[in-house]
Amino acid sequence: MFGIGPQHLLGLALGEKTIQIAEVHAARGTPRLTRQATFTLTADAGWDAPEKLGAQLGRFLRDQKFRTHQACVGLPARWVLAQARVLPPVAPAATVNMLRLAVEQLYQADAREWACDFAGDSSAAGKSTALLAATPQQRLTQVQATLQAAGVQPRAITSTLWSLANLKSATDLPHGAVLYLSTEGVELAVRAGGRVVALERLTTALPRDAAASNSDPASHVALAGEIRRLLTSICPDTDVTAQPLIVWNAPGLPATYFDGLGTQLDWKIRTQQQVPDLTISPLGPTDHPQAADVPGACALALLGLRPHRLELDFLHSKLTLPTQGWLSRPRLSAVAAGLVLLAGLLYLAGDWYLEKRAVDNLQAEMVGMKDALAVARANVDRFNLASGWYDKRPAILECLRAVTLAFPSENSGGGSGGGGVWSTSLTVREDLSGTLAGKAQDEKNVLELLDRLRLSKKFVDVKLLYLRQAERGSRMVSFALTFVHAGRE
């Protein structure tokens, strides 16, 4: 539902080379796209020069006769790290604190260098899923400085891909995926259980034009392989392919390209041309746009006009601690608690004088026990020295040994995959939970390692975080998994 009275809002879909711009007018009835354009960044004014870039963007908006300076801004998937978090059955009020702890655990000392927010909520009735997203604070500061120099007032800063995945064409499907093709690359959003659970930027390059797509059939083969690997790691227990794959074809690739992609994926593809709930408005006697050429910007504008649906917003993050005034109730409570503490300290100071004599007597007794104390300390030292010969090695060494033995060797009987997997990093925490990342010659080697860990009695809760192609044009894959060491048998 839109606000009362006429409303104009810009949708700005940011990219490293271009900025898609759409102006949407929402009054009574269906909102209308009144103006659209694409701004191309110049070589001498990039995101590292926000004042210069903002000045150029501001002139472009005036030259194209955009009428409003209010905007909903979207970041590309390259700038956003997203992770689905499973929430236990708790009250919704506890969700924010749980996800704040998750951010501190993920980024640790670097947590302040990231701007984070989440979409979703917990339920006391059962488990739920929330999408935790983060973008570098430095990048967010550059975007805000650019918008200020351009004279644009951001109403929200979110993810362009997340906005497309929350249009009506996607939210009508409980499970599914949205593939966004643009001039800057390919992005994939995955929905499961009625919510967005993943935002990924794919590494496969698109054909340059329609002719190249017909002459290079291997392009959709590589893209299909990358999509399949991502779905395997993100939603191993959900049949996302039961619903059509929604594709936004901004570069205008021909239908034959998507026919080949659908054949490779064994997945029905539905190309999207028109943004739902949006009509195209003629701008003048000679200017009649026929379609939304900037779907990402249109989706952002629609989302900004419906603030109750704008769950993911880095500009107004739910994970940021609220700023309180000096006369707020928490501060007054803190002052009262301080006065009570001061009174208690004064009481303790007076009581200390009364107890001083008792302390002096105890110290005198301790002097008399000096010889007995020396004998006791000598016995403790002998015990500690002897126990060092009988203690077993620490549990963390047992964990490292078990992980090492789980890796298949060349003669382990694993076929061609034996020994074809290695670790690039291993983290073991104090509670014996760990994260293992590495590379392998192909997917079979990773699956063999995963099976060996799960079959071992020394590990529980072994989960695959991701499995993706490591290098373009190579069968080599990278992976990451988590585990909990169960201790000694």
Secondary structure as the mmCIF struct_conf table of DSSP 4:
data_model
#
loop_
_struct_conf.conf_type_id
_struct_conf.id
_struct_conf.beg_label_comp_id
_struct_conf.beg_label_asym_id
_struct_conf.beg_label_seq_id
_struct_conf.end_label_comp_id
_struct_conf.end_label_asym_id
_struct_conf.end_label_seq_id
HELX_LH_PP_P HELX_LH_PP_P1 PHE A 2 GLY A 3
BEND BEND1 ILE A 4 GLY A 5
STRN STRN1 GLN A 7 LEU A 14
BEND BEND2 GLU A 16 LYS A 17
STRN STRN2 THR A 18 ALA A 26
BEND BEND3 ALA A 27 THR A 30
STRN STRN3 ARG A 32 THR A 40
HELX_LH_PP_P HELX_LH_PP_P2 LEU A 41 LEU A 41
STRN STRN4 THR A 42 THR A 42
TURN_TY1_P TURN_TY1_P1 ALA A 43 ASP A 44
STRN STRN5 ALA A 45 ALA A 45
TURN_TY1_P TURN_TY1_P2 TRP A 47 ASP A 48
BEND BEND4 ALA A 49 ALA A 49
HELX_RH_AL_P HELX_RH_AL_P1 PRO A 50 ASP A 63
TURN_TY1_P TURN_TY1_P3 GLN A 64 LYS A 65
STRN STRN6 GLN A 70 LEU A 75
HELX_RH_3T_P HELX_RH_3T_P1 ALA A 77 TRP A 79
STRN STRN7 LEU A 81 LEU A 87
HELX_LH_PP_P HELX_LH_PP_P3 PRO A 88 PRO A 88
BEND BEND5 PRO A 89 PRO A 89
HELX_RH_3T_P HELX_RH_3T_P2 PRO A 92 ALA A 94
HELX_RH_AL_P HELX_RH_AL_P2 THR A 95 TYR A 107
HELX_RH_3T_P HELX_RH_3T_P3 GLN A 108 GLU A 113
STRN STRN8 TRP A 114 ALA A 119
STRN STRN9 SER A 123 SER A 123
TURN_TY1_P TURN_TY1_P4 ALA A 124 ALA A 125
STRN STRN10 GLY A 126 GLY A 126
STRN STRN11 SER A 128 PRO A 136
HELX_RH_AL_P HELX_RH_AL_P3 GLN A 137 ALA A 150
TURN_TY1_P TURN_TY1_P5 GLY A 151 GLY A 151
STRN STRN12 GLN A 153 SER A 159
HELX_RH_AL_P HELX_RH_AL_P4 THR A 160 LEU A 164
TURN_TY1_P TURN_TY1_P6 ALA A 165 ASN A 166
BEND BEND6 LEU A 167 LEU A 167
HELX_RH_AL_P HELX_RH_AL_P5 LYS A 168 THR A 171
TURN_TY1_P TURN_TY1_P7 ASP A 172 ASP A 172
BEND BEND7 PRO A 174 HIS A 175
STRN STRN13 GLY A 176 SER A 182
TURN_TY1_P TURN_TY1_P8 THR A 183 GLU A 184
STRN STRN14 GLY A 185 ALA A 192
TURN_TY1_P TURN_TY1_P9 GLY A 193 GLY A 194
STRN STRN15 ARG A 195 LEU A 202
HELX_LH_PP_P HELX_LH_PP_P4 THR A 204 PRO A 207
BEND BEND8 ARG A 208 ASP A 209
HELX_RH_AL_P HELX_RH_AL_P6 ALA A 210 SER A 215
TURN_TY1_P TURN_TY1_P10 PRO A 217 PRO A 217
HELX_RH_AL_P HELX_RH_AL_P7 ALA A 218 ILE A 234
TURN_TY1_P TURN_TY1_P11 PRO A 236 ASP A 237
BEND BEND9 THR A 238 THR A 238
HELX_RH_3T_P HELX_RH_3T_P4 VAL A 240 ALA A 242
BEND BEND10 GLN A 243 GLN A 243
STRN STRN16 LEU A 245 ASN A 249
TURN_TY1_P TURN_TY1_P12 ALA A 250 PRO A 251
HELX_RH_AL_P HELX_RH_AL_P8 ALA A 255 LEU A 265
TURN_TY1_P TURN_TY1_P13 ASP A 266 ASP A 266
STRN STRN17 ILE A 269 GLN A 272
BEND BEND11 GLN A 274 GLN A 274
TURN_TY1_P TURN_TY1_P14 PRO A 276 ASP A 277
STRN STRN18 THR A 279 ILE A 280
BEND BEND12 GLY A 284 THR A 286
BEND BEND13 ALA A 291 ALA A 291
BEND BEND14 ASP A 293 ASP A 293
HELX_RH_AL_P HELX_RH_AL_P9 PRO A 295 LEU A 305
HELX_RH_3T_P HELX_RH_3T_P5 PRO A 307 ARG A 309
BEND BEND15 PHE A 314 PHE A 314
TURN_TY1_P TURN_TY1_P15 LEU A 315 HIS A 316
TURN_TY1_P TURN_TY1_P16 LYS A 318 LEU A 319
BEND BEND16 THR A 320 THR A 320
HELX_LH_PP_P HELX_LH_PP_P5 LEU A 321 THR A 323
TURN_TY1_P TURN_TY1_P17 TRP A 326 LEU A 327
BEND BEND17 SER A 328 SER A 328
HELX_RH_AL_P HELX_RH_AL_P10 ARG A 329 GLY A 368
TURN_TY1_P TURN_TY1_P18 MET A 369 MET A 369
HELX_RH_AL_P HELX_RH_AL_P11 LYS A 370 SER A 387
TURN_TY1_P TURN_TY1_P19 GLY A 388 TYR A 390
HELX_LH_PP_P HELX_LH_PP_P6 ASP A 391 PRO A 394
HELX_RH_AL_P HELX_RH_AL_P12 ALA A 395 ALA A 406
BEND BEND18 PHE A 407 PHE A 407
TURN_TY1_P TURN_TY1_P20 GLU A 410 ASN A 411
BEND BEND19 SER A 412 GLY A 413
HELX_RH_3T_P HELX_RH_3T_P6 GLY A 415 GLY A 417
TURN_TY1_P TURN_TY1_P21 GLY A 418 GLY A 419
STRN STRN19 VAL A 421 VAL A 428
TURN_TY1_P TURN_TY1_P22 GLU A 430 ASP A 431
BEND BEND20 LEU A 432 LEU A 432
STRN STRN20 SER A 433 ALA A 440
BEND BEND21 GLN A 441 ASP A 442
HELX_RH_AL_P HELX_RH_AL_P13 GLU A 443 LEU A 455
BEND BEND22 SER A 456 SER A 456
TURN_TY1_P TURN_TY1_P23 LYS A 457 LYS A 458
STRN STRN21 PHE A 459 GLN A 469
BEND BEND23 ALA A 470 GLU A 471
TURN_TY1_P TURN_TY1_P24 ARG A 472 GLY A 473
BEND BEND24 SER A 474 ARG A 475
STRN STRN22 VAL A 477 HIS A 485
#
